[in-house]
Every structure is written in C-alpha cells, then in structure tokens.
C-alpha cells in the first residue's frame, strides 16, 4: 500500500506544481493586462493632457496670430508710408526746417535762373523798356556813376527776375503750408495761388500798356508846363526804380480782390460788412493809387477803376459763398 501510495503523492505534488504554475501565469497575465490598462489610461490621460495642451497652445497660437495681425498692420502702415507723399508724413521741427531750407534754395535758384536769362538779353530789354520815356522826352537818360552800366544791367536783371517769378515764389511757399491742411483746403489754396499769379501779371501788363505811359506823360509834359528852363530828363537808375515801383505796386494792388474773397470765405468780411464800409475801401484804393502813381486825378482813376471793378466782382463772389453756406445750413437743420 505504501508503495502504491507514493506515486500518487508524487502525482499530487506534480499536479499542484502545474496548478501553481498555471495560477502564476494567470497572475502574470492579469498583471500584464492591468499594466496595459494602466498604460492605456495613462496614454488617454496624456492624450487628454496633450489635447488640453494643444487647445492651450491653440489659444496661444490664436493670441500670437492676433499679435502677428498687428505686426502685419504695422507692415502695411509702413508700406503705406513708403507709398505716401513725403511731405504728408509726420515731420519734426528739424524736418520742417529742412523742408523750408530746400524751398528757400528753390526760390533763390528760380530767381537767379530768371535773372541770368534776362541778363543775357539785358541790352535788348533796355531798348524796349526805355521806349515810354523816349515817347515823352527828346533827351537821353543820364548815368550817375562810372560803373553805371554794370549797375544797370545787374539791377535790371534782378528786378525783372523777381517781378516775373513772384507768382512762382508764392507757389513754392504755399507748398510748404500744404501738408498742414486738408486736401480740400490745399486744392482751394492751389486755385488761389493760380488766381493770384494771373491777377499779378494782369496788373503788370495793364500798368505797362496804360498806367506807366500816362504817368510819364503827366510828369514830363503836363506838370512841366508851368516850369521854365526845365528839361524832361532823369537818370537811368531813377527811371528803372520808378518803373519797377509802379509795376510791382500795381501787381500787389490787384491782389486785393483775392484777399477779399478769402476773408469772405472765412466769414471775416461778410456782405453786411461791405455794405457798411465800402466807401472807406474805395477811399483807401484812391490813396494807394496816389502813392504809386503821380498825384493827379486821371492817373489815379486809371489805376483805381479796375481795382474797384474787381472789388465789386469779389463782393459778388462772397455773396454767392454766403448763399451756398446758408443753403447747406438749412439742409443740415432739416436732416436733424
């Protein structure tokens, strides 16, 4: 019996070992499965964390995108500034002084260029400009100094250069003010400068063909009738000084209507003001005409007549401006 039972004991121990091995394998498998599940949970957790991180990074990216949009706007602004007119950019005090210096150099260059051009033809111009004097006097012009011819040529060239380029000088100076005003005001200013140039040259032409010959005739013929032993003769320096004083003064007086329109557009000199003070204006025009021309009624009337006519036209333009302004105010009140 004992011998018969030993193998059974061995078998039992073997079976127990096999079962223990099987249970160990099962436990190992369970551990692996648990580890796998834990790893899956960890991966899902990391994924969720990664997702939240990505969402956070997405927010960060969105914020960066907003920041980059601002940068691109800055780039666009810089591109716009590159395409913009340099005079319309923001300018410091030094930039303004530099711009003014350039424009003053342009003015000097324009005057010198015109003066050199007139200096080349100074003798031909002299023969033309002394014709009004020859028409009223049989005597030649006199020279006061040895270097008189050089002085006359330089003075003639400079005065003609300044006289002919005066509207251009005004245009260059207005270009310095243009960036500080709106486009509409700048356009109005350009038209005003153009009108000013036309009025100035119109006054010069009118004076040369009408006022200046009559002035010489009044001085050298009419006023010399009561003076005995006096000849109508003067120096060439005084003759040119009088010539340019009369022409420059007439050109400046012809700017008065433009000034009246400008002040009327600003609401400073209204039509009601002109109704009250038009007599004083006409008196002032005759006084200025007496200063520029010989003190006789005929010459004063010749110069004051066109100025008064232009004054009436200017007042009419101011009336039209006020009428359009009233209509605009009525439309705005109705819209409100």
Backbone torsions as a table, in degrees:
resi	resn	phi	psi	omega
1	UNK	NA	-39.1	-180.0
2	UNK	-67.3	-38.7	177.3
3	UNK	-67.6	-35.6	-180.0
4	UNK	-69.7	-28.2	-177.2
5	UNK	-83.0	-22.8	-177.5
6	UNK	-61.4	-49.4	179.5
7	UNK	-59.7	-35.3	177.8
8	UNK	-62.8	-36.5	177.3
9	UNK	-66.8	-38.0	177.3
10	UNK	-65.2	-42.9	178.4
11	UNK	-60.7	-38.2	-178.3
12	UNK	-67.2	-42.3	177.5
13	UNK	-64.2	-38.5	176.9
14	UNK	-64.6	-41.0	179.7
15	UNK	-64.8	-38.8	177.8
16	UNK	-65.2	-38.5	178.8
17	UNK	-64.8	-41.2	178.3
18	UNK	-63.5	-42.6	180.0
19	UNK	-65.3	-38.7	177.4
20	UNK	-65.1	-37.4	176.3
21	UNK	-63.2	-42.6	-179.8
22	UNK	-63.1	-43.6	178.8
23	UNK	-64.9	-37.3	177.0
24	UNK	-63.8	-40.6	177.4
25	UNK	-63.6	-41.2	179.4
26	UNK	-62.5	-42.7	178.7
27	UNK	-63.4	-40.3	177.9
28	UNK	-63.2	-40.2	178.3
29	UNK	-64.3	-40.6	178.3
30	UNK	-62.6	-42.3	179.1
31	UNK	-61.8	-42.9	178.4
32	UNK	-61.9	-42.9	179.3
33	UNK	-64.5	-39.6	177.7
34	UNK	-64.9	-41.6	177.0
35	UNK	-62.0	-40.5	179.2
36	UNK	-63.4	-43.8	178.2
37	UNK	-63.9	-40.2	178.0
38	UNK	-63.0	-40.5	178.3
39	UNK	-65.2	-37.5	177.1
40	UNK	-63.8	-43.5	177.9
41	UNK	-61.9	-42.2	178.8
42	UNK	-63.3	-39.4	178.6
43	UNK	-66.4	-40.9	177.4
44	UNK	-64.5	-38.0	177.9
45	UNK	-65.0	-44.1	177.5
46	UNK	-64.1	-36.2	177.1
47	UNK	-64.6	-44.0	178.3
48	UNK	-62.4	-40.3	177.4
49	UNK	-65.0	-41.1	177.4
50	UNK	-62.2	-39.5	178.1
51	UNK	-62.8	-44.3	177.9
52	UNK	-65.3	-37.0	176.8
53	UNK	-64.2	-40.2	177.8
54	UNK	-65.6	-40.4	177.7
55	UNK	-63.6	-40.4	176.8
56	UNK	-64.8	-43.0	176.5
57	UNK	-64.2	-32.5	175.5
58	UNK	-62.3	-41.1	176.1
59	UNK	-63.1	-41.4	178.5
60	UNK	-62.5	-41.8	178.3
61	UNK	-63.4	-38.8	177.0
62	UNK	-62.3	-41.9	177.6
63	UNK	-63.1	-41.7	177.0
64	UNK	-63.7	-36.9	178.7
65	UNK	-63.6	-40.0	176.9
66	UNK	-63.1	-40.6	179.1
67	UNK	-65.7	-39.7	178.3
68	UNK	-67.0	-33.0	176.0
69	UNK	-61.7	-41.0	175.9
70	UNK	-62.7	-38.8	178.4
71	UNK	-65.3	-41.5	178.2
72	UNK	-64.7	-34.7	175.2
73	UNK	-63.4	-39.3	176.7
74	UNK	-63.6	-38.6	176.8
75	UNK	-65.0	-39.7	177.9
76	UNK	-64.0	-40.0	177.5
77	UNK	-63.2	-39.0	179.0
78	UNK	-66.8	-37.8	175.9
79	UNK	-64.6	-39.1	178.0
80	UNK	-63.8	-39.7	178.9
81	UNK	-66.0	-33.1	177.2
82	UNK	-66.6	-37.5	-179.8
83	UNK	-81.3	-15.7	-176.2
84	UNK	-74.0	153.8	175.7
85	UNK	-62.8	129.6	-177.5
86	UNK	-58.0	-27.9	-179.6
87	UNK	-74.2	-17.5	-178.0
88	UNK	-92.8	-2.6	178.2
89	UNK	-76.7	167.4	174.5
90	UNK	-67.6	129.2	-176.0
91	UNK	-124.2	135.8	176.2
92	UNK	-81.5	-179.6	179.5
93	UNK	-63.5	-40.2	177.8
94	UNK	-64.0	-37.9	177.4
95	UNK	-65.5	-39.7	177.9
96	UNK	-64.0	-42.5	178.9
97	UNK	-65.4	-37.0	177.6
98	UNK	-66.7	-40.8	177.3
99	UNK	-64.7	-41.1	177.6
100	UNK	-64.3	-39.4	178.5
101	UNK	-62.5	-42.4	178.9
102	UNK	-63.0	-41.5	-178.3
103	UNK	-70.2	-36.0	175.2
104	UNK	-65.0	-37.8	175.8
105	UNK	-65.2	-37.9	176.1
106	UNK	-62.7	-42.1	179.3
107	UNK	-61.9	-46.3	179.3
108	UNK	-61.9	-41.3	179.1
109	UNK	-64.2	-41.0	179.8
110	UNK	-64.9	-43.4	-179.8
111	UNK	-65.3	-42.9	179.8
112	UNK	-65.3	-41.8	179.6
113	UNK	-62.1	-45.9	179.0
114	UNK	-66.4	-39.0	-179.6
115	UNK	-66.2	-40.0	177.2
116	UNK	-64.1	-41.1	177.3
117	UNK	-61.5	-42.7	176.9
118	UNK	-70.2	-32.0	179.3
119	UNK	-66.0	-32.8	178.3
120	UNK	-63.0	-36.6	-178.9
121	UNK	-107.3	31.4	-174.4
122	UNK	-65.1	-37.9	-178.3
123	UNK	-70.3	-39.4	175.8
124	UNK	-65.3	-40.7	178.0
125	UNK	-65.9	-36.3	178.5
126	UNK	-62.6	-41.6	179.3
127	UNK	-64.7	-27.6	177.9
128	UNK	-80.4	-42.2	-174.3
129	UNK	-72.5	-20.6	179.9
130	UNK	-90.9	-0.1	179.4
131	UNK	-61.7	-41.8	176.9
132	UNK	-60.7	-34.4	177.9
133	UNK	-70.7	-39.9	178.1
134	UNK	-63.6	-27.7	-179.3
135	UNK	-71.7	-21.4	-177.4
136	UNK	-113.8	-7.4	-177.4
137	UNK	-142.3	141.0	176.6
138	UNK	-92.7	2.6	-177.0
139	UNK	-104.5	149.2	-179.7
140	UNK	-80.3	167.6	174.9
141	UNK	-79.2	152.5	-175.9
142	UNK	-107.7	154.5	173.3
143	UNK	-107.4	136.3	-177.9
144	UNK	-93.1	-20.0	-175.0
145	UNK	-133.5	163.3	178.2
146	UNK	-66.4	-40.0	179.3
147	UNK	-89.1	25.8	-179.5
148	UNK	-60.2	-43.7	179.9
149	UNK	-59.0	-43.0	177.9
150	UNK	-64.8	-41.1	178.1
151	UNK	-62.4	-40.5	-179.9
152	UNK	-66.1	-42.4	-179.4
153	UNK	-64.3	-44.9	-179.7
154	UNK	-65.6	-45.6	-179.7
155	UNK	-64.8	-42.1	179.2
156	UNK	-62.2	-43.0	-178.5
157	UNK	-66.2	-45.4	-178.6
158	UNK	-67.2	-43.5	-178.5
159	UNK	-65.9	-41.7	176.3
160	UNK	-66.2	-37.6	177.6
161	UNK	-63.9	-43.7	178.6
162	UNK	-68.5	-41.3	-178.4
163	UNK	-64.9	-40.5	-177.2
164	UNK	-78.2	-27.2	-176.8
165	UNK	-101.4	8.3	-179.0
166	UNK	-58.1	-46.2	176.4
167	UNK	-64.8	-34.0	178.1
168	UNK	-67.0	-38.6	176.3
169	UNK	-61.8	-42.4	177.7
170	UNK	-63.5	-37.6	178.1
171	UNK	-64.4	-42.4	179.5
172	UNK	-65.8	-40.9	178.6
173	UNK	-67.7	-36.4	177.6
174	UNK	-66.0	-32.7	176.6
175	UNK	-61.4	-25.6	176.5
176	UNK	-72.7	-29.4	-178.3
177	UNK	-88.6	-23.0	-173.4
178	UNK	-53.8	-44.0	-177.9
179	UNK	-62.3	-19.1	-177.4
180	UNK	-87.1	-2.6	-177.4
181	UNK	-121.1	170.3	179.3
182	UNK	-75.4	171.0	-179.3
183	UNK	-63.6	-38.7	-179.4
184	UNK	-65.5	-46.0	179.0
185	UNK	-64.7	-37.5	178.2
186	UNK	-64.0	-41.1	178.6
187	UNK	-65.0	-42.6	177.1
188	UNK	-62.3	-39.5	177.9
189	UNK	-63.9	-40.4	177.8
190	UNK	-62.7	-42.8	178.3
191	UNK	-65.5	-36.2	178.9
192	UNK	-67.2	-41.1	178.1
193	UNK	-64.5	-40.9	177.1
194	UNK	-63.2	-43.1	177.4
195	UNK	-64.4	-38.6	178.2
196	UNK	-61.7	-42.1	177.6
197	UNK	-62.8	-41.6	179.0
198	UNK	-65.4	-41.2	178.3
199	UNK	-65.9	-39.4	-179.6
200	UNK	-63.8	-51.9	179.9
201	UNK	-67.5	-30.3	174.3
202	UNK	-64.0	-40.7	176.4
203	UNK	-65.6	-37.7	178.7
204	UNK	-65.5	-45.9	-179.9
205	UNK	-64.3	-42.7	178.6
206	UNK	-61.2	-40.8	-179.7
207	UNK	-67.2	-39.7	-178.0
208	UNK	-65.9	-40.6	-175.0
209	UNK	-89.4	-20.5	-175.2
210	UNK	-124.0	-57.2	-170.2
211	UNK	-73.8	-44.9	-175.3
212	UNK	-66.5	-45.9	176.8
213	UNK	-61.0	-39.0	179.7
214	UNK	-67.8	-36.4	178.1
215	UNK	-63.2	-44.3	178.2
216	UNK	-63.8	-39.1	179.6
217	UNK	-66.1	-38.6	177.1
218	UNK	-66.0	-38.5	-178.2
219	UNK	-73.1	-46.7	-169.6
220	UNK	-96.0	-8.3	179.6
221	UNK	-121.8	-59.1	-173.9
222	UNK	-67.1	-45.8	-176.0
223	UNK	-78.4	-12.1	178.5
224	UNK	-94.1	0.5	-177.4
225	UNK	-65.0	-36.1	-178.2
226	UNK	-90.6	-0.7	-179.2
227	UNK	-103.6	118.8	179.9
228	UNK	-88.7	154.9	178.2
229	UNK	55.1	40.4	179.4
230	UNK	-129.5	131.4	179.9
231	UNK	-109.6	145.7	179.2
232	UNK	-78.4	86.8	-177.2
233	UNK	-143.4	146.8	179.3
234	UNK	-150.6	175.5	178.6
235	UNK	-87.4	157.9	-178.7
236	UNK	-68.3	-31.6	178.3
237	UNK	-65.9	-44.8	179.5
238	UNK	-69.1	-32.7	179.3
239	UNK	-64.3	-46.7	-179.5
240	UNK	-69.7	-33.4	176.4
241	UNK	-63.0	-44.4	178.3
242	UNK	-66.2	-40.8	-179.1
243	UNK	-58.8	-49.4	-176.2
244	UNK	-76.1	-26.9	176.0
245	UNK	-66.2	-42.5	-179.1
246	UNK	-67.5	-44.4	-177.2
247	UNK	-70.2	-42.5	178.4
248	UNK	-66.6	-40.3	177.8
249	UNK	-63.7	-41.6	178.4
250	UNK	-65.2	-40.4	177.8
251	UNK	-62.3	-37.6	178.6
252	UNK	-72.8	-37.5	178.7
253	UNK	-65.2	-32.3	178.3
254	UNK	-69.5	-6.7	175.5
255	UNK	-83.7	-11.1	-175.5
256	UNK	-60.6	-44.3	178.2
257	UNK	-60.1	-37.3	177.3
258	UNK	-65.1	-38.8	177.1
259	UNK	-64.7	-37.6	178.8
260	UNK	-65.3	-41.8	178.3
261	UNK	-63.9	-42.0	179.7
262	UNK	-63.3	-45.1	179.0
263	UNK	-67.8	-33.3	176.0
264	UNK	-68.8	-38.0	177.1
265	UNK	-64.6	-32.1	177.1
266	UNK	-81.3	-6.5	179.9
267	UNK	82.0	15.3	-179.0
268	UNK	-85.6	-50.6	177.9
269	UNK	-108.7	97.6	-178.1
270	UNK	-87.5	175.9	178.0
271	UNK	-65.2	-36.9	177.9
272	UNK	-61.9	-38.0	177.6
273	UNK	-63.7	-42.4	179.5
274	UNK	-66.3	-32.2	177.2
275	UNK	-64.4	-31.5	-178.7
276	UNK	-84.2	-37.5	-167.9
277	UNK	-118.1	19.8	-178.1
278	UNK	-67.8	-29.7	178.8
279	UNK	-65.2	-39.9	178.7
280	UNK	-65.8	-35.5	178.3
281	UNK	-64.8	-45.2	-179.8
282	UNK	-63.5	-40.0	176.8
283	UNK	-61.5	-42.0	178.8
284	UNK	-64.8	-35.9	177.8
285	UNK	-64.0	-41.7	178.9
286	UNK	-68.4	-34.2	177.7
287	UNK	-66.1	-44.5	177.2
288	UNK	-63.7	-38.2	177.3
289	UNK	-64.2	-36.1	178.1
290	UNK	-68.9	-32.0	178.8
291	UNK	-71.2	-39.4	-176.0
292	UNK	-80.8	-39.0	-174.2
293	UNK	-105.9	173.4	174.1
294	UNK	-60.8	147.7	-175.5
295	UNK	-78.4	66.2	175.6
296	UNK	-133.5	150.2	-175.0
297	UNK	-61.7	-34.8	-176.5
298	UNK	-65.2	-50.4	-178.4
299	UNK	-66.9	-38.8	176.9
300	UNK	-61.6	-41.4	-179.8
301	UNK	-67.8	-35.2	179.3
302	UNK	-63.2	-38.6	178.3
303	UNK	-81.7	-39.3	-176.1
304	UNK	-74.1	-27.9	-178.6
305	UNK	-57.7	-54.8	178.4
306	UNK	-62.1	-34.6	179.5
307	UNK	-65.3	-41.4	179.0
308	UNK	-66.7	-38.5	176.9
309	UNK	-63.1	-44.1	177.0
310	UNK	-65.3	-33.0	176.8
311	UNK	-63.3	-42.9	178.2
312	UNK	-63.1	-40.5	177.5
313	UNK	-64.0	-40.3	179.5
314	UNK	-63.9	-41.3	178.3
315	UNK	-64.4	-38.4	175.8
316	UNK	-62.0	-39.0	177.4
317	UNK	-66.3	-39.5	177.0
318	UNK	-63.0	-39.0	177.7
319	UNK	-63.0	-41.2	177.3
320	UNK	-64.5	-39.7	178.3
321	UNK	-64.0	-42.6	178.6
322	UNK	-66.8	-35.2	178.1
323	UNK	-64.9	-46.3	178.2
324	UNK	-64.7	-33.1	178.1
325	UNK	-67.6	-40.3	178.0
326	UNK	-64.9	-41.2	177.7
327	UNK	-62.3	-40.8	179.0
328	UNK	-64.5	-40.6	178.1
329	UNK	-65.3	-38.3	177.8
330	UNK	-64.7	-40.7	179.0
331	UNK	-64.8	-40.8	178.7
332	UNK	-66.0	-37.0	177.4
333	UNK	-67.0	-38.9	177.9
334	UNK	-66.0	-36.4	178.4
335	UNK	-68.8	-31.8	177.9
336	UNK	-71.3	NA	NA
